[in-house]
Amino acid sequence: MLPDRLDDRIAEAIKHQIDNERAASDTSSDAWRNRCEVARVAMFSDAERSVFIHHVSERRGNVAAREIETQASTLRTNAIFFLARKPS
């Protein structure tokens, strides 16, 4: 599979997961807004994520940037495992 296509498939898997979570979440909460931001970052390419995390670090501090980066990485990893289990 081509790397750019893999990023597209990861983004689709994350979008699907967030859509499923939406039904069971308080979408007006800060926690939900944070979850959506992390999901959006997780759908970015490596270069885009790096730039975004750098901007967060400058604007909100290293702790916030690290938290978003860690959570986005976890979402991406979960999406990859989901795709690996999914029949083609």
N, C-alpha and C positions, 0 to 999 in steps of 0.2 A: 504494500500500500504506500502511496506517495505521502511524504510528510505533510504537505499542505492539506491533503484530503484527510489525513488523520486528525489534524487540528479542527477541521470542519465537523468530523464525526464526534470528536470530544465535545465540541461546543453544542452540538445537537443533543447529546446524551445529558449534558448539564442542564440545558434548557428543559428537556423532558422531566428531569428530576425536580427542578424548581416549579414547573407547572403542576406536578403531582403534590408537592409540599404546600402549594398555595391554598388548596382546598382545606387543609387542616391547620392553617396558620392565621394568626391575627395580622393581617396585612397592613394594619395601621401602626404597628409597633416599631420601635427602634430596632429591635432584634431582626424583624423581617427586612427592614431597609438595609441593615448590615449584611444580612444573608444574600440579598439581591446584589449588593455591591460586590461582595466576594464572588458570587457566581459570574457576574459580568467580567470581573478581572480574570477568573479562571478560564473564560472563553477566549481571552486574548492570546495571540501568538507569544512566543517566548520574548521577542523583542518588545512587543507592546506592553507585556506584563512588567518587564524591567523598567521601562520608561514610566509607567503608571506608579509603580512602587517607589521609584525615585521621587516623583512629585508628591506622593503621600508623605514620604519621609521629610521632605522640605516643609510641607504645609502643616502636617499633623504630628510629626515626630517619628522617631525610629520604632518605638513600641507599636504604634498604630500600623506602620508600614509592615513590620515583621508579622503582626497578627493577620493582616490581610493576605500577605504572601503565604503564610503557613496554611491558612484555611483554603486559599485558592489552590495550592498544591495538593491538598487533601482531596478537594473536589475533583481535580483533574485525575488523580490516581484512582479514585473511585469510578470515574467515568471510563477510564482505560480498562479496569477490571470488568466493568459492566459490558463493554464492547467485546472483550475477550471471551466472555461467556455467551454472548448473543450469537445465535446461528446467523450466518450470512445469507 
